[in-house]
Amino acid sequence: MPDYQIVRDDDPRCAELEAAGYRVVAESWAVRLVDPDRELLESAVRRAIAGGITVRELGPEAAPALHELEKTNEPDYPDTPATHRAVGDAADIRALWPDHRVFGAFDGHRLVGATVIRSKDGFGDTAFTSVLSTHRRRGVAQAVKAASILAFLDIGINRFSTGGAATNQASLQANQALGYQLTEHWRTYAP
């Protein structure tokens, strides 16, 4: 297994690693949102609803549908040392509750998108957002994420964070469309 070093791009160790023969094998990012624009968020949810999508919070009874969504999308997740996502089995998905809240998007009765968020260090921290390939680029990711942010605003949390692989520009753009600001860029080095 390579000796991966995951370092912020503004860290002086980048130059040291490069001088020692390490090369960048992956990149990732982090974004933050503070005091979001409620109207912008509500608009993202309304656009999805206008497109025939239902958006709502999910309880643990939705674990089988979320597991199916995640297993379908698992091959699409960028797999880097910094952004690895293993779906696991149905029990792993059921274990998301009660520490996390899950917001889903339905096309008819089929779960086509979801986001998973929890309170961490005073932030609403998104663990992952997943949308079926048939429903990507239709605002589903923005809608479920917006719904989650609105729910957290209602309980007094107004700071949010998430991150992802640099190869997943669609995810970064969906977050930025909701007002998230790019705060960190990371490099993964290998010898």
HUCOR-V194272 format. One record per residue. N is the residue number from 0. RES is the residue in one small letter. PHI is phi in degrees with one decimal (999 if undefined). PSI is psi in degrees with one decimal (* if undefined). Layout:
N:RES:PHI:PSI  N:RES:PHI:PSI
//
This chain:
0:m:999:129.8  1:p:-62.9:154.2  2:d:-86.1:82.3  3:y:-71.1:141.3  4:q:-125.2:118.7  5:i:-105.5:115.9  6:v:-135.5:138.1  7:r:-59.9:145.0  8:d:-67.5:-14.9  9:d:-98.4:8.4  10:d:-83.4:132.8  11:p:-58.6:-21.2  12:r:-64.3:-20.1  13:c:-56.7:-49.0  14:a:-63.6:-39.0  15:e:-64.9:-44.5  16:l:-63.3:-43.1  17:e:-64.4:-39.5  18:a:-65.9:-29.1  19:a:-84.7:3.9  20:g:95.5:4.9  21:y:-73.7:151.7  22:r:-128.6:153.2  23:v:-75.6:123.3  24:v:-110.7:-12.4  25:a:-165.5:159.2  26:e:-135.3:155.1  27:s:-146.5:173.0  28:w:-141.9:162.5  29:a:-133.8:143.6  30:v:-129.6:154.8  31:r:-133.3:151.3  32:l:-135.6:125.8  33:v:-125.2:133.5  34:d:48.9:64.2  35:p:-64.4:159.9  36:d:-82.0:105.1  37:r:-57.5:-40.2  38:e:-64.1:-40.0  39:l:-60.8:-42.2  40:l:-66.6:-47.8  41:e:-61.3:-36.4  42:s:-63.3:-39.1  43:a:-63.1:-39.9  44:v:-68.8:-43.8  45:r:-61.2:-38.6  46:r:-62.0:-41.6  47:a:-65.7:-42.9  48:i:-62.0:-41.4  49:a:-62.7:-25.5  50:g:-88.2:9.8  51:g:90.7:10.4  52:i:-99.2:138.8  53:t:-100.7:132.6  54:v:-120.7:128.3  55:r:-159.6:163.1  56:e:-74.8:144.3  57:l:-111.8:142.6  58:g:-99.2:-179.8  59:p:-60.4:-19.5  60:e:-65.9:-16.7  61:a:-88.4:2.3  62:a:-55.2:-43.3  63:p:-61.4:-40.4  64:a:-68.4:-39.3  65:l:-66.1:-39.9  66:h:-62.6:-42.7  67:e:-61.9:-44.3  68:l:-59.0:-47.8  69:e:-66.1:-41.5  70:k:-65.0:-36.9  71:t:-64.6:-40.4  72:n:-88.2:-11.1  73:e:-51.8:-42.3  74:p:-64.6:-19.1  75:d:-85.6:-15.1  76:y:-69.2:131.7  77:p:-62.2:132.8  78:d:-111.5:95.8  79:t:-124.2:162.3  80:p:-57.5:-30.7  81:a:-89.2:-19.4  82:t:-128.7:26.9  83:h:-62.4:136.1  84:r:-133.4:110.4  85:a:-105.2:123.1  86:v:-68.7:-42.5  87:g:81.1:-163.2  88:d:-99.4:-178.4  89:a:-58.8:-35.2  90:a:-65.6:-35.4  91:d:-63.5:-40.3  92:i:-67.8:-44.7  93:r:-59.0:-30.9  94:a:-72.0:-8.1  95:l:-61.7:-36.2  96:w:-86.7:143.6  97:p:-94.9:-0.2  98:d:-68.7:-25.9  99:h:-114.4:160.7  100:r:-115.3:143.4  101:v:-123.1:133.0  102:f:-121.9:130.9  103:g:-122.3:159.4  104:a:-120.4:131.2  105:f:-118.0:137.8  106:d:-109.8:102.2  107:g:68.9:-124.4  108:h:-100.2:1.8  109:r:-95.5:128.3  110:l:-72.3:117.8  111:v:-113.6:-8.2  112:g:-163.9:152.8  113:a:-158.2:154.7  114:t:-133.8:146.7  115:v:-122.7:126.8  116:i:-137.9:152.1  117:r:-145.9:164.6  118:s:-85.4:125.3  119:k:-145.4:120.1  120:d:52.7:38.7  121:g:82.0:2.3  122:f:-110.8:152.8  123:g:-85.1:106.6  124:d:-105.3:116.7  125:t:-80.0:122.2  126:a:-77.5:-47.3  127:f:-163.6:157.6  128:t:-131.6:136.4  129:s:-138.2:131.5  130:v:-135.2:134.5  131:l:-57.9:145.3  132:s:-58.2:-31.4  133:t:-69.1:-14.7  134:h:-119.7:9.3  135:r:-75.1:155.8  136:r:64.9:26.0  137:r:-123.3:12.4  138:g:83.2:8.5  139:v:-67.2:-45.4  140:a:-61.1:-44.5  141:q:-61.3:-40.0  142:a:-65.8:-46.8  143:v:-68.9:-38.3  144:k:-66.7:-42.8  145:a:-60.4:-42.7  146:a:-60.9:-39.7  147:s:-66.8:-41.1  148:i:-64.8:-43.7  149:l:-58.9:-42.0  150:a:-64.2:-38.4  151:f:-73.4:-34.3  152:l:-59.4:-37.8  153:d:-65.8:-19.5  154:i:-106.1:12.5  155:g:93.0:5.4  156:i:-93.5:124.7  157:n:-127.0:15.8  158:r:-124.9:137.3  159:f:-137.0:151.5  160:s:-146.2:154.7  161:t:-167.5:177.8  162:g:-160.6:177.6  163:g:-175.7:-179.2  164:a:-79.0:141.7  165:a:-62.2:-26.2  166:t:-69.8:-16.6  167:n:-99.0:71.3  168:q:-64.9:-30.0  169:a:-61.3:-38.8  170:s:-66.1:-45.3  171:l:-59.9:-45.1  172:q:-65.2:-38.4  173:a:-62.0:-41.1  174:n:-66.5:-44.3  175:q:-64.6:-31.9  176:a:-64.4:-22.6  177:l:-94.4:1.6  178:g:106.3:-2.9  179:y:-62.4:144.3  180:q:-113.0:135.3  181:l:-66.0:122.3  182:t:-116.1:-25.7  183:e:-144.3:144.9  184:h:-129.1:129.4  185:w:-117.9:148.0  186:r:-118.0:137.6  187:t:-104.5:119.9  188:y:-104.2:147.2  189:a:-134.8:150.4  190:p:-63.5:*
//
